[in-house]
Amino acid sequence: MLKHRINTFFLFFALLLLAGLSFWVVVPFWVFVLPVLLWLIIAVAGSSVITLNYHIKAYCGNPDVTANTISLTFDDGPTPETLKVLQLLKKYNAAATFFCIGTQVEKHPEILKKIIEEGHTVGNHTYSHAAKMGFFSAEKVKQELQHANKAIYNAISKQALLFRPPFGVTNPNIAKALKATGHTVIGWNNRSLDAVIPDEDTIFNRVTQRLAPGCIILLHDTSQKTVNVLERLLVFLQQNNYKSVTVDQLLNIPAYEE
Ligand SMILES: [Zn+2]
């Protein structure tokens, strides 16, 4: 939020300065367009790249972690693929965090219960995961967050405090809604792009090249492809003495309301 305000302040400052200057010399029109363009580029980048912390503070990893500890996170479930993910996590003794969509939670409440029973963490990933959420009013975003929390509560009797914004998109309305609901925003600093890249080797190499203590890895429990990559990843973690813990453990923050 602060970074966005600073950006906007500089835009007005530059425009005011140019307007003042135009009393003395002829300032061409494009010189006025330039700061607006710059503001826009920064605002668009800040809204789409979660690690920039432009509109909201998001935890994208823990830089203080020196041990080989990381967090595997899975978005967009629960789905039937989640069961395969849970099986692998158990086999390799790893803990993870699942950012769940409200509508999916209503479809598979028993999978959500299993996630909790097996020692993993559940977080909020909005109720409908709408592609247009970047254009929702603050009130509508707030309803999305509360509706998802209710669906999660109905399944596991826990009030989720952790939230991951769909597509990593943030803006002033989302920031306002989060201030009202009090959710903690969890980003990532190791994006697998497993929902975009078709090739398993490429996804595996991307993640392992970026592996570092304290990192948060973004995956999706929605496809067999990710399940295949996950098994290779868990073997790799084991061979390199890395351990995956839940994000609340990695960041030392609460995952649910007491
Ligand atoms: Zn998502």
Residues whose N, C-alpha, C, O or C-beta is under 5 A from the ligand:
A	BS01	ZN	D75 D76 P166 F167
